[in-house]
Amino acid sequence: MRFRHPDGTAVHLGYCSNVHQAEDVDGVLAQLATYAEPVRERLGVDRLGIGLWLARDVVTQLTAEPGELRRLKDELAMRGLETVTLNAFPYAGFHREVVKKDVYLPDWADEARLRHTLDCARVLAALLPDDAERGSVSTLPLAWRTPWPAERADRARRALDRLTTGLAAIESDTGRRIRVGFEPEPGCVVETTAQAVRELRGLDPERLGVCLDACHLAVQFEEPGAALRRLAEAGLPVVKLQASCAVEATDPADPAARAALRRLAEPRFLHQTRTAAEQEAPRVRGVDDLPDALDGALPTGAGPWRVHFHAPLHADPEPPLRTTADQLSRVLAGLLGGASADCDHIEVETYTWSVLPEPPTDLPGGIAAELAWARDRLTGLGLKEDHQ
């Protein structure tokens, strides 16, 4: 779906396909028919954005076989879908039985990460609709925080210089500008906007910036207005927003809250958990996974817990848990509440549907409801839906 600011600039809204399992081109094409097109039909729109997650083997196939890339582009068009953004954070195996910290590999000190990101940018340049101004690719925030010696940090910084050069070459070859956004995430080298400023300041703002995940922002107890000002003052553009909600337990000592949290402590994904004693100037404490918090590694009397568990935008979790949907609304208002904005790609990224305590029987219906929730917030901010 597309929206327009009062000055006419476009904003693209879609959902991320990392919720679906696909490790080859045929699998990607199948998910378009099984899920994405039905989501579009549920919403009653002629064109739906889908932020593709393409595993490494898929990207290899698409870059090596131009016919396969044309087949994907034709399939998107036939089903009323468009792609302006790719999620290049997970490299492969995102739906294995156990993913956890493997999702951060390879990191930006590894040549494979640079190669994969540039290959994704080339694929996206070919998939972009003719009338799209630019594309975006999101990636991990350099690495998991340990081990991260100075030698690896230096290697990563040199890789970012080569990334800038490579993106410029793609634009020269194709005429399409692709920007890459580094996604702050709890537990990583860059887990907050302050760390993003420290680690990423000085990069080429025309090609590199931040992918802001609203769930991650909430888990770190960052106030949206202050976070957005911090990035703007540092010259770090938000090239992409991942519209997502964290889970919050207002009173983590409550037996009912702990029982509900225990049902979210599943084995596939990492669910970093944080608490903050003060909301205005929070002193954040945390652990790397929800089971550790429940087993006593995180205090229950210091304040609410927030959990890196991407909850559906439109639905309440099991009581007495709640989501950080109100904070997501403030992020949307801060980014898009003016006459125009630099961030023009919004991706609903709830990849956790399959690990909910009660997985949905109608996944397209759930995704459509999330997108409808996001659409209502955008129109409430004064953006007009573009039906062309």
N, C-alpha and C positions, 0 to 999 in steps of 0.2 A: 504494500500500500504506500501511496505517496501523499504527502501533505505539503501545503504552501504557507510560508510566512506571509505577513502582510506585504512585504516588499517583493514577493514572488519567488524567493529562493526555496528550493525543494528540501524536504526531509523524507527519508526513506524508512519505513517501518517493516520489519519482517521477523521471522523466527529462525533460530539456529538449528541446523540439522544434526548437531551432535547428539541430540536426543535419540536419533535412529542409528542402528548398527549397520555399517556398510564398509567393507574393506576392499571393494573392487568397483569398477565402473558400472557393471550390471546391477550391483547392489544399490548404488546411488540412484540409478535410473528407476529401479523398482520402488524406492522410497518416495520418489516424486509422485508416482502414480498412487501408491498406497496411502500416503499421508498428506503431502503438500497440496496436491490438487483438491482432495476433499476438504482440507482446511480452507482453501480459497472459496470453495463452493459454500461452505457453512457461513462464511463471512459475507457472501453475496457481492464479492468484488471481482472485477475483470482481471486484475493484476495483483499478485501477491509477492512480496519479497521473501526470499529464503536465503539466509546466510549459510552457505555450504561449509560443512566440515568435510574435508577430503583427506583421508588417511594417506600416509606416505606412498603406499603402493598405487593408490588411485592417481595421485599427482604424477608419479613416474610414468604411468600408462598414458595419461593425458598429454604430457610433454613429449613423449616418444612417438605417439600415434595421433597425428592431426585429425584423422578421421574420427577417432573417439571423442576428441574435443568438440568437433562439429556436431557429433551425435548428441552430446550433452547439451550444447547450446540450442539445438533444434528441439530437444525434448522439453527444455525449460519454456521455450516460446510456445510450443504446442499446448502445454498445460496451463498457460497463463501465469507463468512464474518468471521472476527476474532476480538476478544476483548482482548486488553491488558490493558485497562484503564476503570475505572468507574468514573462518575461524581456524587459524593455523597453530593454535596453542597445543592441543593433543596431536602427537606425531603419528601414533598408530595404537591399535589395541585398546581403544577407549571403552569398550564394552566387555573386556575380559572379566572373569569372576572377581579378580582383585586388581585394582589399578593403583590406588593410593599415590605414593610419591613418584611412581614411574611416569606419571603424566608430565613431570618436569624434565624429562629426558627426551632427546638430547638438549642440553642447555646452550646458552649463547657463547660459551667457550668452546663449543664443539662445532667443527666445520659443517657438520650435517644440518645443524639448525639454520645457518645462513643459507645453505643451498636449498633447503626445503622452503624457506620463506620467500626467496626470490622465485622459485618455481611456482609457488602459489600465486605470487604477484603476476607472473606471466600468464598463468591460466585465467586469472581474474580479468586481466586486460582483454583477453579474447572473449570472455563471457559478458562483459559490461554492456548494458543496453546502449544503443547509439546516443540516446538523449541524456544519459547519466553524466554528471559533471566529472566524477572521479570515483575511485574504488578505495576500499580499505581492507587491510589484513590485520587481524589481531594475533598477538603472540605472547609468550610467557614473559614475566618480569625478570629477565636475565637468567635466574636460576633459583632453585631452593637455596636457603640461606647458608647451609653447611653441606659439604666443605666449600668454602669460597675464598681461597687464598688470593693474594695480590696478583699472582701470575695468571690465574684464570680470569680475574676481573680485568686485567690489562688485555688479555686475549679477546674477551667479549667486547671491550670498547673498540678495539681495532675492527672487529667484525661489524660493528654498527657503522663505522666509516665506510666499509665495503658495501654494506647494505644500502647506504645512501647513494653511492656510486652506481650500484646495480639498479636501483629504482629509477635513477635518472636515465640510464641506458634503455630501460623498458619504455619509458615515456618517449624517448627519442625514436625508438623503433616502431612504436605502436600509436603514438599520439594520445595515449591514455595515462593519466596520472593515478598512481596507486600510492596511498599512504599506509604506513605500518604503525600500529598502536601497541605499546607495551602495557600489559594489564596487571596493575598492582594486585597482589593476592596475599592474604595472611600466611606468614611463614616463609615468604620468599625474600630474596635480596631486596626487592622493592615490594613492600607490603602496604605502604601508605602513600598519600600524595606528597607528604614531606620528603619521604625517601625517593619518590620519583623525581622531585626537583633536584635532590642531591646527586642522584646517579645519572639522570638523563638531561640535565640542563646543558645547553650548548649544542644540542643536536639540530639538524636542519629542520626547522618547523614546517617547511613546505612538504616534507616527505615523512617525517617521524614525529610521533607524539604519544599520547596515552589512550589506551582503551579503558574507559572507566566502567567498572562493574559495580553496580549499586549494592549488590549483596556484600561484596568484599568491603566496600566503603562502610556499610553499616556494621559489619562484624568488627571492624577496627574502631568503631564508635567515632567516626569522623563526621563532623557537622557539614552538611552538603555545601552551604554557602561559603564557608571558610575554605573548604577543599577546592572548590571551583575558583575562588579568588587566588588561592596559592598557585594553582596551575597557570592561570592567566598571567599573573605577575611574573612568572618565570618564563613565559613565552612557550609553554608546552601545550599545544592544542589537544583538545579531546576529539580524536578523529572518529571515535565510535563509542556509543553507550550501550552496554549490555544491561537491559532492563531486567532486573532480578531482585528477589526478596530473600532475606535471611530469615531464620526462625529465631524467635526470642522467647525465653522463659523469664518472666518478670520476677518470679520468686523461685530460683532453682532448688531451694530446699523443700519446696512443696512436694509431697509424695506423688501427687497426681502429675505434676510437671515432670518429675524425674521418670515416672513410668512412661509418659508420652515421649520424652527424649530417648529413653532406652529403645523404643520402637523405631527411632530414626537412626540408631547406631548400627548401620549396615556395613558389610565387609568390602564393598567395591570401591567407594570413593572416600577421599580424605575429608573430614568434617571438622576443620579447625574451629575451636571454641574460645571465646573471649569474654571477659567480664571487666566492668569499669566501675570504680567506686563513685565517681562524680561525673555527671552528664555534661556540665559546662566546660570543664577542663579535665577530661577523663584521664585517670591513670590506668592504662589498659594492662591486664594480665591475661595470659592465655596458655593453652596447650594445643598440641598439634592434631589431636583427634578427639571426637566426642566420647568414645569409651574411656579414655584416660581421664577426662573431666568427671565423668560419672563415677569413676573408681576412686575419686578423692584428690586428684592432682590439681583441681581448681576449686577455690573457696566458694561457698554458697552464701556467705553473708555480706559480700562486698558490693553487690549490685546485681543487675540482671545478667543473664548469659545470652550471648548471641552466637549462633551456630552457622557455619558455612554449609548450609543445606539449601539449595535453590528451591524455594517453595513456589508453587503456582501463584501467579500474580493475583488472581481473582478469588482465591479460595482461602478460607481460614483453616489452619491446621487443627489437630486434635486439642481441645481445651485441656488445660488453661494456657497452652502455647498460643502465640500470636506471630504475625510476620511483621517485617519492616516496610510494608507497603506505603505507609505514610512518608517514610524517608525517601522511598523511590519517587513519590509524587513531588517531593521538594527538589530532588535532583532534576527531574524533568522540568520543573518550573525554572530552576536556576540556569539550565542549559538552553531552554527553548522559549522562555517566557518573553523575550524581546521581539522586536520587529524582524530580526534576522539572527542567525547563529552560525558559528563555525562548524559545530557538530551536526552533521546531516545524515548520519547512519545510526539507527536504533534497532537493536537486535534483542528480542525476547529470548533469553537463554535459560530455560528450565530443562536441564538435561537429566534430572533426577526422577522423572515420572516412573520409571521402571523399578526404582528402589524405594518408593513410598510404601508405608505399611500396607496400604490397599491400592495397588496399581490400578489405573483406570481401565475400564473395558472399552472406552471410546476415546482413544488418544487424540484423533483429529478434533473431536468436540472440545476436549480440554484445551488444546493449543489455540483453537479458534476463540474460546472464551478469554484466554489470556490476551490475545491480540485485540479483542473487542474492549477489554479493560484499558489497554494502552491507547487505543484509538480514542476512547472517551476522554482520557486525560489530555491528549494532544489537542483535541477540538476544544476542550475546556480552557486551554491556554491561548485560544484564538487562532490556531492553525486551521486551515481549510483543507478538507480531504479533496485530493485531485482525482477525479473519476475518469480522466482521459486514459 
